[in-house]
Amino acid sequence: MTQTNPIIELRGVSFSYGEGARAALDHVSLSISEGDFVGVIGPSGAGKSTLAAVMSGAIPHHFTGQLYGATLIDGKDTCEVTLTDISRIVGSVLQDIDAQMVASVVEDEMLFGLENFGVPHDQIEERISQTLATVGISDLREREIATLSGGQKQKVAIAAILALAPRVLVLDEPTAALDPASSTLVFETLRKVNELAGITIVVIEQKVALLSKYCDRVLVMNEGALAFDGEPHEVFSHASELRSMGVDSPRVARMANSLAQRGVIAAGSAPCLNVAEAKELVADLVAGHVPTPGEKDVAAAARAGSRHVPAARPHAEGAEPVVELSGVNFSYPSGGASVNDLEMRVYPGELVGIVGQNGAGKTTLTKLLNGLLRPSSGSVRIAGMDTHAVPTSAIAARCATPFHNP
């Protein structure tokens, strides 16, 4: 990690959102150099979003509360400059994307910031085109934002901020609504602007495998304080401490730490952070010890009886499905994630996961199930009720829906 002048510096910063409230940040001191790629993790309520608000200037200029210490952005105290001045240096992407959107069309969303920051008109077209291409959403330029999936909105928000050419980009869980492929694309985009444009990246994220792959530094927040600060291998070597806080580690890191705890590899060994490192570790172990046929039989038996392999669960005898979709079709008038000829049965007691790429129709399916949308053809039945024939209130009594944005 190259040591240059700090672009962001916190000196003993504490903040609480009201008099007598618990400190959301508690004497946090840290320094982020220009060009760093920093990940921030921690359990819910650890102060991660508050830290992002301090770095972006939203504290003290937007959120009120009790603030102590000093935050310097490019050497200037955030209490002594305007939020507009800070925004020219630090761009932020919020966790609640809908609250950040100000326009109805993607191109207008891009234009809003550029025009308000006084970017010369002869530069606007090039900035919009290049930024949309960088984020991989050139095809969405004319789309209405209301028709986009949650993941597509995330990409639009990132593009709109990048078009302003900030020196720092602070992102609060930018991949929360994204599928794995799109999450990787976002981090590839962040790495590209970090390496090619020199933009400092600070990203709050729960997907620790992505952070361990792309970040050169990881901060761990816990109860408003900075618990760990270091290179990913160093931070994720503290597996037990992280687990006690409620913080996950990459699966390959957990494997390596487990081997160290069992004495298979040297205690204190740096954990694996990616598949390539894990493959090399396993290859070294296998080269040093080839299991006998008897050992292989034991391993196979262990796998067969693993508690991680769920037993098949047949439908309750004679039970009727609680959810039944038959030939369901739906499409939005202005485009968006449509569904076509859906067939699905869910029986009492089943636990069903729905996965798919952004824009595949997952949220549309959810709204069809809870009655917010009705199929253009086919039928949706919830607990025996046809959603075409009953009011949404009757469906809500049988089908509860916690949304992505509470």
Secondary structure, 3 states (H helix, E strand, C coil): CCCCCEEEEEEEEEEECCCCCCCCEEEEEEEEECCCEEEEECCCCCCHHHHHHHHHCHHHHCCCCEEEEEEEECCEECCCCCHHHHHCCEEEECCCHHHHCCCCEHHHHHHHHHHHCCCCHHHHHHHHHHHHHHHCCHHHCCCEHHHCCHHHHHHHHHHHHHCCCCCEEEEECCCCCCCHHHHHHHHHHHHHHHHHCCCEEEEECCCHHHHHHHCCEEEEEECCEEEEEECHHHHCCCHHHHHHHCCCCCHHHHHHHHHHHCCCCCCCCCCCCCHHHHHHHHHHHHHHCCCCHHHHHHHHHHHHCCCCCCCCCCCCCCCCCCEEEEEEEECCCCCCCCEEEEEEEECCCCCCCCCCCCCCCHHHHHHHHCCCCCCCEEEEEECCEECCCCCHHHHHCCCCCCCCCC
